[in-house]
């Protein structure tokens, strides 16, 4: 078991040959709410080798800025040329400008975060009014059913696992709502014929959830202040206590 930065730094050479588009990109393509072609500027959090950024540009997204923790992954993304700006940094404190994006997206990242709340808060800070935050990742049920963390084969063929955290669907909903997001769409994908064709050994997982996607919308107007936090003037009729 290795940490995220070490693991992805070692995995980079075979990553794109290992990760199937069915896990994330094909899920994104089936979402109903995002109008990809109308997005002028997107923030790609956990951009990795640039798979998601390249897909976004192919859908007509105007400009994409990417952030990732692993320099080796960023080097591959830089070679793709899909991103306007690439930053090595923490997804909870990206350094990107606030309220500058009409789409924030994060793919195959959340299982590596010990706490979801900082990601949802940072995405909210980056998003402009009415903007979307799209998150797609492994379904928690699949992590539990398969009984294995994110892993890959090292250079010598031995399996290497990357630190993986289990987040229930309710954890995502709690973190998203607490950050101020409104849920606009959610999609859960099952292991079916497409997956069995890709990975025949997954027949034992047929009909189990394998990935989940959440589409959040930032309200056009800021949330009203909590009346319970106000003074006596907030009581009915202006009466004191």
Steps between C-alpha positions, in 0.01 A plus 500: 500500500643837397382860525324670211792703369738203507246263350397711204859598438578130454179419311534779244661287230210254475216707645315577179525139385355384833211738573194428287294785353191311620591597854476874452498651148210289375309586817559870440370462144168363630430784741197710405558831680842626387501679167866432435521707184374812677777493762746784449743421781544185709715404799618138487582394857720192515569531127756217495631419153247732338242238399209704631636828365543354152146360514359838607673680215363240257148585627554867418610640837683825431783496756611260775731560797632193679631424848668179616722384783733284290766666280546189285131499409510873427791447260284264293206742512727781386596295195133462401453877481134490605546728801565873490660490843636214713579533870663254738305536819243396757140465387386663822706813430559521128612862471263546205286817492165496678167511314691477170358176358163393364599133545709329767563130446672222694541146367624188682637705788266489798602152622846638574373778728467437871236774522267611220407834653812696393456394136135606493583832665784576260287410199230735633756780533619451142152485346316808384130552577294236321811293416516120525723266697514151346660220700533142375676216674489143624173404665547425871303177460754376245794579727329300776387213275833464320683530830798674349649849487609678183799303375729435203788274403847637564794479263586153633142380468423511871172665606521844657204649687439873542348639819122476453218639714139386496241778461132408500252673273365672810849636571500671161153642554590626846823665381340652192200647679715632784719684247194670352447289185160397362482146356393519135557141386637170625580183308609156619644255247480121532735229382334371182587360159733789419708436810496121463635537147784713634565290809353145472600421860254765612208270418477437875432873543220519241216736601709657778556878500846583368508878462303803614469850359369810674408826329476797735388855421612812682204725581473825307452684829697446824328312778313723748658540841390256769244689715606295803840669482350850517423707810172589665378691195453168319227383735136523383367854525842627600434396859788442737558180692 
